[in-house]
């Protein structure tokens, strides 16, 4: 497995070498974790969007935490940073709900996760 995989824009969002090292080079387990992310990333995005739409700050915090936790596994630092920044904004403005800013943050995070899923799908298709 190469250290990094590239997305369509040529910039890498994931570092699967980090995952492999932490799993003792167990490729089968790494592939299972990738498949779990691919099965769940749309659910995580949907949870975030539903919580945002309903104004449920607690559910939004939970969704963002789960997104960040899922992305950190693959060293998806860009997505992790976006999730962390969104979490901080929610924490700082809880109850105020800055709709425009939060919607923009959700859109950026969703796009990042979709690109990350694309990279992970590409990795599985190559069967490296």
Legacy VTK file of the C-alpha trace (Angstrom):
# vtk DataFile Version 3.0
C-alpha trace
ASCII
DATASET POLYDATA
POINTS 128 float
0.000 0.000 0.000
1.474 3.306 -0.935
1.916 5.848 1.814
-0.644 8.223 0.375
-3.383 7.912 -2.196
-4.309 10.791 -4.442
-7.750 12.101 -5.238
-8.845 13.493 -8.590
-7.288 16.904 -7.873
-3.934 15.252 -7.183
-3.791 16.154 -3.498
-3.950 13.354 -0.974
-6.490 13.432 1.839
-5.619 10.077 3.401
-2.460 8.524 4.750
-3.149 4.816 4.834
0.400 4.052 5.918
-0.554 5.459 9.323
-3.504 3.066 9.496
-1.397 0.088 8.437
1.299 0.796 11.000
-1.298 1.006 13.766
-2.807 -2.296 12.620
0.514 -4.124 12.522
0.407 -4.152 8.696
-2.823 -6.165 8.686
-4.194 -5.289 5.238
-7.394 -7.295 5.671
-8.325 -5.289 8.755
-7.410 -2.039 7.004
-9.694 -2.953 4.115
-12.537 -3.809 6.510
-12.151 -0.414 8.211
-12.142 1.331 4.834
-15.315 -0.519 3.848
-16.957 0.506 7.130
-16.110 4.139 6.436
-17.518 3.831 2.914
-20.710 2.236 4.229
-21.190 4.912 6.892
-19.872 8.223 5.557
-23.175 9.162 3.893
-25.051 8.324 7.095
-22.704 10.587 9.049
-23.200 13.411 6.558
-26.969 12.927 6.719
-26.932 13.008 10.538
-24.981 16.261 10.450
-27.330 17.834 7.903
-30.485 16.705 9.728
-29.216 18.033 13.057
-28.261 21.301 11.421
-31.623 21.576 9.699
-33.586 20.882 12.866
-31.401 23.118 15.030
-30.538 20.207 17.330
-27.187 21.393 18.670
-26.620 18.274 20.767
-27.188 15.959 17.785
-24.967 18.190 15.654
-22.148 17.946 18.201
-22.529 14.158 18.271
-22.484 13.900 14.480
-19.413 16.117 14.190
-17.591 14.106 16.832
-18.380 10.867 14.976
-17.248 12.370 11.664
-13.978 13.558 13.166
-13.394 10.163 14.791
-14.005 8.368 11.498
-11.645 10.608 9.535
-8.798 10.547 12.041
-8.445 6.796 11.539
-7.186 7.401 7.999
-5.147 10.500 8.834
-7.724 12.533 6.948
-6.323 15.713 8.455
-8.195 18.113 6.189
-11.556 16.584 7.109
-10.534 16.314 10.764
-9.576 19.999 10.811
-12.874 21.004 9.193
-14.843 18.900 11.693
-12.849 20.276 14.618
-13.374 23.853 13.456
-17.105 23.239 13.030
-17.262 21.640 16.494
-15.543 24.700 17.962
-17.939 27.065 16.186
-20.920 25.109 17.517
-19.449 25.126 21.001
-18.722 28.867 20.868
-22.114 29.801 19.450
-24.364 27.123 21.004
-27.902 28.382 21.136
-27.207 31.148 18.615
-26.944 28.849 15.603
-25.183 30.902 12.933
-27.104 29.337 10.037
-25.168 30.738 7.085
-21.732 30.024 8.542
-22.732 26.590 9.856
-24.308 25.638 6.520
-21.101 26.624 4.755
-19.013 24.608 7.212
-21.304 21.591 6.748
-21.017 21.851 2.962
-17.204 22.021 3.127
-17.031 19.083 5.498
-19.432 17.032 3.372
-17.366 17.680 0.247
-14.169 16.735 2.050
-15.690 13.468 3.265
-16.956 12.654 -0.233
-13.487 13.246 -1.671
-11.981 11.111 1.066
-14.481 8.341 0.269
-13.458 8.623 -3.375
-9.815 8.102 -2.463
-10.633 5.115 -0.293
-12.822 3.602 -3.017
-9.970 4.063 -5.476
-7.612 2.270 -3.137
-9.964 -0.711 -2.809
-10.509 -0.868 -6.580
-6.762 -0.986 -7.200
-6.465 -3.877 -4.777
-2.934 -2.880 -3.904
LINES 1 129
128 0 1 2 3 4 5 6 7 8 9 10 11 12 13 14 15 16 17 18 19 20 21 22 23 24 25 26 27 28 29 30 31 32 33 34 35 36 37 38 39 40 41 42 43 44 45 46 47 48 49 50 51 52 53 54 55 56 57 58 59 60 61 62 63 64 65 66 67 68 69 70 71 72 73 74 75 76 77 78 79 80 81 82 83 84 85 86 87 88 89 90 91 92 93 94 95 96 97 98 99 100 101 102 103 104 105 106 107 108 109 110 111 112 113 114 115 116 117 118 119 120 121 122 123 124 125 126 127
